[in-house]
């Protein structure tokens, strides 16, 4: 089901960009090969365009998907984004046995993309150090583990957090007999 506020925000943004470019609906219809009637319905939140039509409209407005959605971060008029328990999805991030990531959210920040995940490390989880262009914040929700950054090993216990430059090889290691659950926030720098 599509949130009515999302539809309304998309409609308002299309109209706003069209007016910024000084296009009439007729001019945009001609540029995008979309009927004037359909464009009017889209701009007035009376219909949701299909993905191909939406992309044609954006291309005709000379705006990328990233630019279009850049300011549409928060929904329902709030100053925060709430993700309730059970709304996370499992994803595969690394080919390491015993690593279980749950995707929470992803957010674009100027010149940076932010991702938030829950990472559960099984006892004895195996992996290889990784590097990325950016920074990371880890918060230990439960359990204890070691975190390797370059050649240094840092012990992290429940309630501890660590923030670091991810260009250095890094890897969490669980040598305990209990699962470790941590909040992972990655800030990936755009080049």
SVG drawing of the C-alpha trace seen along z (x, -y; Angstrom):
<svg xmlns="http://www.w3.org/2000/svg" viewBox="-7 -30 56 51">
<polyline fill="none" stroke="black" stroke-width="0.4" points="0.0,0.0 1.4,-3.4 1.4,-6.1 -0.7,-9.1 1.8,-11.5 4.5,-10.0 2.3,-10.3 1.5,-13.9 5.2,-14.8 6.2,-13.2 3.4,-15.2 4.4,-18.5 8.1,-17.9 7.3,-17.2 5.2,-20.4 7.8,-22.4 10.7,-21.2 8.5,-21.8 7.8,-25.4 11.5,-26.0 12.3,-25.0 9.5,-27.3 7.8,-24.5 4.0,-24.4 2.3,-21.1 2.0,-21.0 5.7,-21.5 6.6,-18.8 4.1,-16.5 5.8,-17.0 9.3,-16.6 8.4,-13.4 6.0,-11.9 3.4,-11.6 -0.1,-13.0 -1.0,-16.3 -4.0,-14.7 -1.8,-12.1 0.8,-14.8 -2.0,-16.8 -3.3,-13.8 0.2,-13.0 0.8,-16.6 -2.5,-16.7 -2.0,-13.4 -4.8,-11.7 -2.7,-8.9 0.7,-7.3 2.8,-7.1 4.4,-3.8 8.1,-3.5 8.9,-4.0 6.6,-7.0 8.1,-8.5 11.6,-8.1 10.6,-9.7 9.2,-12.7 12.4,-13.0 14.6,-12.8 12.5,-15.4 13.0,-17.7 16.7,-17.0 16.8,-15.8 18.3,-12.5 16.5,-10.2 19.0,-11.1 18.4,-14.8 14.6,-14.3 14.5,-12.4 17.3,-14.3 15.0,-16.4 12.3,-13.8 13.9,-12.1 11.4,-12.1 7.7,-11.2 4.5,-12.1 5.7,-15.6 8.0,-14.5 11.6,-15.3 12.5,-11.7 12.2,-8.3 10.8,-5.5 11.6,-1.9 9.7,0.5 10.9,3.8 10.2,6.5 10.4,4.1 14.1,4.9 15.0,7.2 17.9,9.7 20.7,9.0 23.9,10.7 26.9,8.3 29.9,10.6 30.7,14.2 31.5,14.8 30.0,17.7 28.0,16.6 27.4,13.0 23.7,12.0 22.9,8.4 19.4,6.9 18.9,3.8 17.4,0.8 17.6,-2.2 19.8,-4.0 20.0,-7.8 21.8,-10.2 23.7,-12.9 25.5,-15.5 28.5,-13.7 27.8,-10.7 25.4,-7.8 24.4,-6.5 23.3,-3.0 22.1,-1.6 22.0,2.1 21.9,4.6 24.7,7.1 24.5,10.4 27.7,12.3 27.4,16.0 30.0,17.5 33.1,18.2 31.9,16.2 34.6,16.1 35.2,13.3 37.9,11.2 38.8,7.6 37.2,5.2 37.7,1.6 35.5,-1.1 35.6,-4.9 33.9,-6.4 33.3,-6.0 31.4,-3.7 29.8,-3.8 29.2,-0.5 27.2,-0.2 27.1,3.1 23.6,3.9 24.4,7.2 27.4,9.5 31.1,8.8 33.5,9.0 36.9,7.8 37.1,5.3 40.2,5.4 41.2,2.2 44.5,2.5 46.7,4.4 45.0,3.2 42.4,5.2 39.8,3.4 37.5,5.1 33.9,4.0 31.3,4.9 27.6,4.2 27.0,0.5 30.3,-0.4 30.6,-2.1 33.3,-2.8 33.5,-5.3 36.3,-4.9 37.5,-5.5 36.6,-2.5 39.5,-2.9 41.5,-0.9 41.1,2.9 38.5,3.8 36.6,6.8 34.5,7.7 35.5,11.0 33.3,13.0 35.4,15.4 32.7,15.7 30.1,18.5 27.2,16.0 25.8,14.1 26.8,10.5 24.3,7.9 25.4,4.5 24.0,1.5 26.2,0.6 26.0,-2.9 28.1,-3.3 28.8,-6.6 30.0,-6.0 31.8,-8.9 31.0,-9.7 33.9,-10.4"/>
</svg>
